[in-house]
């Protein structure tokens, strides 16, 4: 892990997409996905990068792609800089540790969320009407309580603003019933396997988001997998239903921002050094716990 990279510029390659965190470049039938150290909260990219965040996300995704390859194929080709096309070699100092060379795939127009515990937006909806993504749940659940079985709760993919939770039936109408059933089955299998592994390491995966794409006729896992940016990680030792849990993710940043008089629009506030340092340590800590 090395220098802070908040934005990249590789003139010889076409910039395919610049997301909240990742810069994606086109290489013929492949993509170069660079995880920067940018951090977003409430859908706003904040002014301060988080040291080593991009490298942590890449290392953790690579770990899970390998571990889950017997469940479903994924888009990863390599993370080894020396195996990147020659056109990338002058930029190794930017690409090192934070870059995945992947095969192109057509992204599914839905995000696949699996919830094993009731928290976040799911808890908010449950308090209002006893449902999560319109799925009726038993009465009397506490915040952060484990669900009887993992829930598949897809959402739309918004280019800007918030994704919108949708029902399984709405998901089926977007991608087709057969594909929706495949996405649900694979998402729950991935989550169940990962949650079982993590729990042995003292970590609860409360919920997570997967993205899938079509490579030819094959559905594959794309984007990232089971990182602090796409999942809620809790400590088994500190877990206590009935309250919000301390998370190994950017919740530190969100909690700080909620103390400010900020309307959650661009530009975001500058983060104090102690919040940046604590967040960076949290990302590195979950990488160490899960992979070492």
N, C-alpha and C positions, 0 to 999 in steps of 0.2 A: 504494500500500500504506500502511496506517495503523495504527490502534490495535489492541491485542490484544483479541480476542473469544473467550472460553472457553465462554460459554453465551449463548443468546439467549432473549428473551421477547417475542413479538408477540401481545398479548392479543386483537387482533381476528381472528386466524387460529387455526385448529385445528392443534395440534401433531400431526403424523401419525406421526413417529418421531424419536427421538433416538438416533443411533448413537454409535460410538466417536469419530467426528470430526464428522459432519454432523447438523444440525438440519433436519428436513423438515416443511414446513407445507403444508396443503391449501388450494388455491384453485380450487374448482369442478373442472374437468377438467384442471387444471394443478397442479403442485407447485412450491414454492419451496424450493430446496436451498441451505442456507447452510453453507459449509465453515468451521468454527470453527478456532481455533488449538490445540485439544486434540491430544494425542498419546497413543497407546497402545503398549504393548509387552507381549508375552506375554499378550495379551488383557486387559490391565488399563489403564484410563485413568489416566495419571499426573497428579500434582497440578499440575505446571508446564505451562502452554501454551508453544508455540514461536512467537515473534513472526513475523508475516507468513506463517505456514504455510498458513492457509486461503486467502488470496489467491493464493499460489503454486499450490496445487492447482487452484483454479478457472481460473486463466489457462492452466495447462498442459493441463487437460482440454479447455477451449474450443479451444485450438490444435489438438489432435489430433482433436476432433470435426469441425472444419472440414476438416482435411487428409484424413480418412478417409471423408468423406461420399460419395465415389464408390464405396466398397466396400460400405457399409451405412448406412442412415439412422440417425439418433440422436434422442434425446429433447429436445435443446436447442432452446429457442425464442429466448431472448436472455439476455445478461448485462448489458445496459444498464439501469441503475437507472431512467432516465427512461421506459423502456418497460414497467416493471412496473405492475401494476394500482394504481389510485390509493390503495387501502387500505394499500399498502406505503410510500407516500411519507413518512409521518412517521418511518419507521425507516431512511431512507437512510444515516444515519451508521453503522448496524450492517451494512446489506446491501452497502454499496459495496465493489466489487472481489472479493467473496467469494461471490457469490450467482448461481445459475442458475435462471431460470424455465424449467421443462421440462413437456412433456406427460406425462400419466399413462400408465403402462404396467403390465401385470401381470408382475412379475419371474419369470424362469425359476427353478426351484427348484435349479439347479446353478450353480456358478461355473466359468468356462471359463479354464483355465490353459494357457499355452503356454510350453514350456521349450526354449530354443535352446542352453543350456549346462547342465551338470550341477552343481547347487549346492543349498545349503539342505537341505530335507527330502528332495529327490530324491537328493542325494549320500549322505545318511544311509542311505536305503533301499538304494541301489546297493551300498554297502559291506557291507551285511548279506546281500544275496542276488543281486546283479547285475541288479536290476530297478529301474524307476521306475514307480510306480503299476501294478505287476505287468506292465509291458512289459519283456521281456527285452532287455538292451542288450549290446553287445560287451564282452568281458572286457578288463581292463587300462586302463579309462578313468581319467584323473586328475581330481582335484577341479577344478572350474571349466572343464573341457575343453568345447570346442564339439562339439555332437552332429552326426551326419551329416545329420540333418534335424530340424526343429522337432517336438517331441512335444506332442500334445494330451492333457492330463492333468486331466480335470474333478474337481471335488470337491463335496461336499455343502455346503449353506449353514447354518451353525449360528448361531442367535440368540445363544447364549452358548457360550463355550468354543471349542475348535478345530474348524475344518472338517475333514472326513475325505476323503482321496483315494479316488476310486472308479475302476473300470475303464470303458472306453467302453461295454461291454455293460450295466453297471449304470446308466450315464447314459441309455442307450437305453431301459431298462426304466422310468426315471423320466419322461422327456419324450417317448418314442417314437423309433423308429429314424430316421425321416425328419428330425425336428427335430434329433436328436443329430448326424446327418451334416451338416446345415446349420450348426450351431453349430461343429462341428470345422472345416469348410471355411472359414467366415468368420473364426474366431479365428486360424487359421494364416495366412490372407491378411493380416489386420490386422497380426499380429506381423511377418510377413516384410517388409511394406511399411515399417512403422515402424523395424524394425531396420536396413534398408538406408539409410533417411534418416539415422538417428542415427549410424550408423557413419561417414558422410561428415562428421559434426560431431565425430568423435572419441569417440563414446560407444557402448558395447556394451549392448544390452538383453538381459540374460541370460535373463530370464523375465518374464512379466507375467500379470495376471488381468483378464479381461473379464467384464462382466455384461450380460445381454440380457433384454429383456422383450417382451411382446406388446402392441402397440397395434392394437386390432381384430384382424385376422388377420396383421398384419405384424410380423415379428421385427425389433426395433431395438436399437441399442447404448444402454445406460443407465448410470447411476451416474457413475463417473469413467473416465478412459482414460489409460493410460500415464503415471501420476504416480509420484513416489517412494514413495507409500503402497501402490501396487499393482504395482510393478515393481522389478526389480533393475538399476540402472544402474552400469556400470563404465567406467573410462577406458581407451580403446584403448592409449594410451601406456604405462600402468602394468600392463596385463594380462599375467599370467603363469600358465599352467596349472600345477596341482600344489599350489595353496594357495588359501585364501580370498582374495577380492579386496576392496579398499577400495571402498565403495559410496556413491553419491550419494543416500542415503536415511537412515532412522532407525537404521541399523546402529550409528552412533555411540552412540545411546542404549542399544541392546541390549548392545553391548560393555561399556559402563560398568556397566549393571545386573548383568551377569554377574560383575563383580568384587565385588559386595556379597553379604552374607549375607541374601538376600531369597528368600522361598518362592514368589514369583510370584503372590501373591494380593493382593486389595485390602486396605488402600490401598497404592498404590505409593510408592516412596521419592521424596523431593524431589530434583530434579536440581540439580547445581551450575551456577552461571552460565556457566562455560566450556563445559560440555556443551550448554546451551541455545543459546548464541551460535554454537557450531560447527555445530550441527544446522541452525539458521536460515540460516546462510551456505551450507550445502550445498544446501538446498532452492532458495534463490535462484540458486545457481550453475548447477544443472541446468536451471532455467527459462531462464536467459540463454543457455546453450550451445545449447539445442535450438530456441529461438524467435527469437533476435535475428539 
